[in-house]
């Protein structure tokens, strides 16, 4: 039986990124060959549209979009839905899009909408790791 791995859908070429595009990563596609792949986008699973107004985690922990709207509830729903899918698929590993307010695992935007990164972890990435899911970085040949 093939091992199951989850992947941020945008990395597989799904046009679910905030601007309607993807973050297709050929290295990720090659890395997951031979696995059973579960594609997830926590923001879409949380009910956000594509395209959507960019969102960033604020210093107070809330997620705000560039229009000043609190979109934290979408991120909360998305993290729960993502974990449920991974558990249902008996999946214990995930490849995430670093930098995202959902999926960032080493860095996230600083909340100023100036495209400046700070060390940090996204809403879904933290929830998944807190619940026993391992983040895999194929660019570093293994675990975070």
C-alpha positions, 0 to 999 in steps of 0.5 A: 500500500502506498504511503499517503502525503498531503500537499498544499494544492497550489504547489500541485498547480491548483489555481487556488492562490489568493490571486487566482494563480498557483505556486506550481512547484515541479520539485514537489510534484517529483517528490510526491511521485509514488505517494498517494497524494491528498491535495488541500487548500485550507483557505478554500476549505474554510470558505474563502473564494478564489481569487480573494483579497490578500490576508496576513496574520496580525501581531494580535493573532487575528487574520485580516485582509488588506481591506481591513476585514477580520477573516480569522473565522475562515482560517479557523474553519480551514484548519479544522477541515484540513485536519479532518481530511488528513485524519480520514485519509490516515495521512501523517505528513504534509508539504506546505506552501511556506510564507502563507498565512495558513501554510507557512511553516518557517515564515509568514508575512509580517501583517503590514501588507508590504511583502515582508516576511518574519519568522513564524508559522501559519494558522493551519501549519501550527494546528496540524503540527499540534495534532501530530502531522509532520511538515515535510520540506522536499527542498531540504530532503526531509522534515522541518 
